[in-house]
Amino acid sequence: MSQRRIRVGIDVGGTFTKAIAIDIKTGQLIGKSTTPTTHKAQKGVSEGIVLALSQLVKESKIELSEIELIAHSTTQAINALLESDTAKVGIIAMGVTPEKGDVIKRTNLQDATFNSDQSLKTEHVFLDTSHLISEKEVHHAINSLKDKGVKVIVATEAFGVDDPSNEMFVMKNAMQGNIPATASHEISGIYGLEIRTLTAAINASVLPKTVEVANFVEAAIRNAGVNAPLMIMKGDGGVTNMDTFRTKPILTILSGPAASVAGALLYLKVTNGIFVEVGGTSTNICIIKNGKPEIRYVTIKDHPTCIRSMDVRILGVAGGSMIKIKDGRVWKVGPRSAHIAGLKYACFADPDVLKKGKIITIKPKENDVEPYVAIKCDTETFAITNTCAANALGMIEKDDYSFANQTSAKIAMELLGRELKVTGPEAAMSVIQTASFEITKAISKIIKEFKMEKAKTQIIGGGGGASVLVPFVAKQLGVPYKKAEHAEVISSIGVASSMIQEEIEHTISNPTPEQISEMHKKIHAIMIDRGAVPESILINSEYISEKALLRVSATGNVELDSVENAKNIFTLDEALIRASEMMEVSKDLVELSFETDHYFVFTGHVSEKKLFSKKNRHHVLILDRFGRMKLSHKNAKIFQGGKISILEELDDFLESRNNDIAPQVYLLNNLKLVDFSSLTSASHILNAVQQELDNSEKAAIIVETN
């Protein structure tokens, strides 16, 4: 019998750390374990990670040699930023003397424009690069910043994305002096000096903390006897190696929410819907459109950044949220949870113990302004939570993760009801209504923002607390609801199923074929460095003309999965169904036009009735083997065949157009989808296509025909 290939996914949540094991050949979930997150332990969350992993290995009878990969999500970077547990940053800005004033203005983040609440603590020096800067100048700058309490350095220069040598020189000297450093060109290839510097400074501010956490986690995993690669979840839904976490922790912002969405996408294969994950402390809401999440530039505590991540709305209300009362009514639910207060849920208490309890008010954290209600018994105090209210109302089914002692739940609500002078069920319903209001409001806003039809929209519930709040919200909104399979560990499944994913952006007004090719080589090298198998790397490029921005993204795997069996690989029929859903045409009108080992290309035949005529168009859609949409063009043409015939057909087509503006042209081969829409002349397009075809055995050209 061949050895199993097991991937372990560990989601470090605000309340619980959950680990799962998946047999990557069959997609079968072979084990899961849960332990409270060890925020306050000597070695932080790493202790909970090892405990969850040890339980999983023991209970599921897993041999350590069977584990091929461990991936985990983390809240460390975002928590450090939200709680201002950050280091003072020294910014070394560089430029030529005539531009000194402008460079200082654009990089000195003590300016309220960039750092409105002054939560980012910075010091600033300027180095003149009119001449070759010396080590002596750099050492002097670093030492002057260290004297002001700086713990980490940011190197930033006006055109550092084009020539990063000065930024790298400063970084090298800082690191030789045992002070962590980051450079703005490493964070982004965008020209905007202000936003690049600000993003680098935010990244630098959490470096000392995340390096410590990364070292704890890695050491703990290795001491447990596991030698498999250790990966970490990023906010865009991909995973990367631990060195990235040590140098670019900002990429892991929204790591936890991204993990649950990745589970919905890769394991549940959701095409369209609103995914709502309810944990113990917070609720994450994400829109999934055409098989992929919405991606946006992240804003952290009112600081804009040039980091792109999933568009996740995070609310401070969840299954373990505690209750505030005021003027004889339930006033607020959350953001404090029972876990933060160090209390057990009342609905899991012994009914005989709870009967003798009385309502008290407590402040889980010293700086809480208003207190929360709890039940004080002889030897223990219990929290009244959303989970207690839902169980008291009989809203939770017996086999659900959130199912608790119904008698205890009802006693807790009766005690709260007496305090409010209402019945227990009335008190429970008031709790659920108050808690759900924020979620309902957020989803209503999303439906309006993305112009979604309620009848065609589905809410998918995930997380251990899904049944506590999400079915009620869906009913209030009149939107169909579905609970995710393995809802309580869907985020851990997402971490285990995710691939290595990277993206780079560069400001280029008129890219040449050579520049596009150079970007492809650069991201390919990054992917190899992150641990991706070369044959698995898929590269996608797109040009955003209104921003003069070339964006290149890539996905890859640490190991090449079995295409026949892997749970998250789409069959042709599954891909065909998804394509028809995305095109909004019958499956009978969709055909497979082209296929490689990694991509499906579908054509949908659409007839549009005009006033006096009928127009046929061909909707071309490209999906990768994981069901992710790579291109959708509502009116396009496909050229395929040998290299010479493809070039001839493309040349004839470009010549036949009575239009000076070149059409959008894309080339697809086995491992790349290249967007040539940035090229404006027919000769440039033909030249670029020819270069790519030189390295392709099998290819197709997609051209817009509007």
HELIX and SHEET records of a PDB file:
HELIX    1   1 VAL A   45  GLU A   59  1                                  15    
HELIX    2   2 LEU A   64  GLU A   66  5                                   3    
HELIX    3   3 GLN A   76  LEU A   82  1                                   7    
HELIX    4   4 THR A   97  GLU A   99  5                                   3    
HELIX    5   5 LYS A  100  THR A  107  1                                   8    
HELIX    6   6 GLU A  135  LYS A  146  1                                  12    
HELIX    7   7 SER A  165  GLN A  176  1                                  12    
HELIX    8   8 SER A  184  ILE A  187  1                                   4    
HELIX    9   9 LEU A  193  ASN A  223  1                                  31    
HELIX   10  10 MET A  242  THR A  247  1                                   6    
HELIX   11  11 PRO A  249  THR A  252  5                                   4    
HELIX   12  12 SER A  255  LEU A  266  1                                  12    
HELIX   13  13 ALA A  338  ALA A  341  1                                   4    
HELIX   14  14 ALA A  346  PHE A  348  5                                   3    
HELIX   15  15 PRO A  351  LYS A  355  1                                   5    
HELIX   16  16 ASN A  386  ALA A  392  1                                   7    
HELIX   17  17 GLN A  406  LEU A  420  1                                  15    
HELIX   18  18 GLY A  424  GLU A  449  1                                  26    
HELIX   19  19 LYS A  454  LYS A  456  5                                   3    
HELIX   20  20 ALA A  466  LEU A  477  1                                  12    
HELIX   21  21 ALA A  487  VAL A  489  5                                   3    
HELIX   22  22 ILE A  490  SER A  497  1                                   8    
HELIX   23  23 PRO A  513  ARG A  530  1                                  18    
HELIX   24  24 PRO A  534  SER A  536  5                                   3    
HELIX   25  25 SER A  545  LYS A  547  5                                   3    
HELIX   26  26 LEU A  572  MET A  583  1                                  12    
HELIX   27  27 LYS A  587  LEU A  589  5                                   3    
HELIX   28  28 LYS A  643  SER A  656  1                                  14    
HELIX   29  29 ALA A  682  LEU A  693  1                                  12    
SHEET    1   A 6 GLN A  28  PRO A  36  0                                        
SHEET    2   A 6 PHE A  16  ASP A  23 -1                                        
SHEET    3   A 6 ILE A   6  VAL A  12 -1                                        
SHEET    4   A 6 ILE A  67  HIS A  72  1                                        
SHEET    5   A 6 LEU A 230  MET A 233  1                                        
SHEET    6   A 6 VAL A 239  ASN A 241 -1                                        
SHEET    1   B 4 THR A 122  ASP A 128  0                                        
SHEET    2   B 4 VAL A  89  GLY A  95  1                                        
SHEET    3   B 4 VAL A 152  GLU A 157  1                                        
SHEET    4   B 4 ALA A 181  ALA A 183  1                                        
SHEET    1   C 5 LYS A 292  PRO A 293  0                                        
SHEET    2   C 5 THR A 283  LYS A 289 -1                                        
SHEET    3   C 5 GLY A 273  VAL A 278 -1                                        
SHEET    4   C 5 ILE A 459  GLY A 462  1                                        
SHEET    5   C 5 TYR A 481  LYS A 483  1                                        
SHEET    1   D 3 LYS A 292  PRO A 293  0                                        
SHEET    2   D 3 THR A 283  LYS A 289 -1                                        
SHEET    3   D 3 VAL A 312  LEU A 315 -1                                        
SHEET    1   E 2 ILE A 295  ILE A 300  0                                        
SHEET    2   E 2 HIS A 303  MET A 310 -1                                        
SHEET    1   F 2 SER A 321  LYS A 326  0                                        
SHEET    2   F 2 ARG A 329  SER A 337 -1                                        
SHEET    1   G 4 LYS A 344  TYR A 345  0                                        
SHEET    2   G 4 THR A 381  ALA A 383  1                                        
SHEET    3   G 4 TYR A 372  LYS A 376 -1                                        
SHEET    4   G 4 LYS A 358  ILE A 362 -1                                        
SHEET    1   H 7 ILE A 500  THR A 507  0                                        
SHEET    2   H 7 LEU A 549  GLY A 556 -1                                        
SHEET    3   H 7 LEU A 538  ILE A 544 -1                                        
SHEET    4   H 7 LYS A 672  ASP A 675  1                                        
SHEET    5   H 7 VAL A 665  ASN A 669 -1                                        
SHEET    6   H 7 ALA A 699  GLU A 704 -1                                        
SHEET    7   H 7 ALA A 636  GLN A 640 -1                                        
SHEET    1   I 4 VAL A 590  GLU A 595  0                                        
SHEET    2   I 4 TYR A 599  LYS A 609 -1                                        
SHEET    3   I 4 LYS A 614  ASP A 624 -1                                        
SHEET    4   I 4 MET A 629  HIS A 633 -1                                        
END                                                                             
